[in-house]
């Protein structure tokens, strides 16, 4: 293993216990580190893959992680717990959702399904679809749920709940309930709801998950962080990897400040870049150094310069796209 990892990567792989934060600069090999750490836990420490949760941000990233792990781990190389946050919530709820009156055969609805329910609720309440689109309506629903996640579940989605004078948003929730349909927000909020209120469910999952690893944490929301802390609360082994300098999803709820303020037992910075040339890194370092909400690091590379960096300022996105093409 050591011949394919640099010193800091190896340090991250072997930092198995406690709260570990890895600040991984662009092109620094974080996926390699996550896969090798998983293999190290299984092959060297003797942990079963069934006791390791590795959360990634996209299904594509999860598949790539599984592919890399399967090359290094002999037993249990294909692990259901190498997945996205929402995929984990689905697995969790298939086992636990009966506690709040839903069948384990609940449906996960996509954006188009949600639009259909939105249109139905809007039609019932006489909302002009020319003035309010289904997309805007769903944004209102998401804001309503996010304002009080436990509250909307307790008031409108539990057995026996029946609002006397529902508005259009509550009607949407009741239409969801009628079909036992959950959207992506519900998956996370219901998982947190059950972990918070059912001791035996929390004990089962926190006992089972000895190690929790999370990739791209700069793009995780405050609720994602609540899930990480809840699942790692018994063993205290939470390994988070990310880079505040690459945070681009604050517009949809990401909270990079939680990564910057993370209280780690072990801090590791991966600052060797394998992707870019020195000139490119000099430009990137000089610009990002002005950002205040970050963990300080200076990327470097052992590659040689190939050509000078060119700066072009385009007047529009279209012009930029044509110029790059």
ZICORLIN-V375795 format. One record per backbone hydrogen bond with DSSP energy under -0.5 kcal/mol. NH is the residue of the N-H (numbers start at 1). CO is the residue of the C=O. If there is no record, write none. Layout:
# ZICORLIN-V375795
((NH:CO) (NH:CO))
This chain:
# ZICORLIN-V375795
((4:1) (5:2) (10:6) (11:7) (12:8) (13:9) (14:10) (15:11) (15:12) (16:14) (20:18) (20:238) (21:266) (22:20) (22:240) (23:21) (23:268) (24:22) (24:242) (25:23) (25:270) (28:25) (33:29) (34:30) (35:31) (36:32) (37:33) (38:34) (39:35) (40:36) (41:37) (42:38) (43:39) (44:40) (45:40) (46:41) (47:41) (51:48) (52:49) (53:211) (54:52) (54:81) (55:53) (55:213) (56:83) (62:58) (63:59) (64:60) (65:61) (66:62) (67:63) (68:64) (69:65) (70:66) (71:67) (71:68) (72:69) (73:69) (74:72) (79:77) (82:79) (83:54) (83:81) (85:56) (88:84) (89:85) (90:86) (91:87) (92:88) (93:89) (94:90) (95:91) (95:92) (96:92) (97:93) (99:96) (100:97) (101:98) (102:97) (106:103) (107:180) (109:107) (109:182) (114:110) (115:111) (116:112) (117:113) (118:114) (119:115) (120:116) (121:117) (122:118) (123:119) (124:120) (125:121) (126:123) (127:122) (129:127) (131:128) (132:128) (137:133) (138:134) (139:135) (140:136) (141:137) (142:138) (143:139) (144:140) (145:141) (146:142) (147:143) (148:144) (148:145) (152:148) (153:149) (154:150) (155:151) (156:152) (157:152) (157:153) (158:153) (161:158) (171:167) (172:168) (173:169) (174:170) (175:171) (176:172) (177:173) (178:174) (179:175) (179:176) (180:176) (180:177) (181:176) (182:107) (187:183) (188:184) (189:185) (190:186) (191:187) (192:188) (193:189) (194:190) (195:191) (196:192) (197:193) (198:194) (199:197) (202:198) (203:199) (204:200) (205:201) (206:202) (207:203) (208:204) (209:205) (210:51) (210:208) (211:51) (212:237) (213:53) (214:239) (215:55) (217:241) (219:216) (220:217) (222:253) (225:221) (226:222) (227:223) (228:224) (229:225) (230:226) (231:227) (232:228) (233:230) (236:232) (238:18) (238:236) (239:212) (239:237) (240:20) (240:238) (241:214) (242:22) (246:243) (247:244) (252:249) (253:250) (254:249) (255:220) (258:255) (259:255) (259:256) (260:256) (261:257) (262:259) (264:262) (265:19) (266:19) (268:21) (270:23) (270:268) (271:269) (273:271) (273:300) (274:27) (281:277) (282:278) (283:279) (284:280) (285:281) (286:282) (287:283) (288:284) (289:285) (290:287) (291:288) (294:292) (296:294) (300:271) (312:310) (314:312) (320:316) (321:317) (322:318) (323:319) (324:320) (325:321))
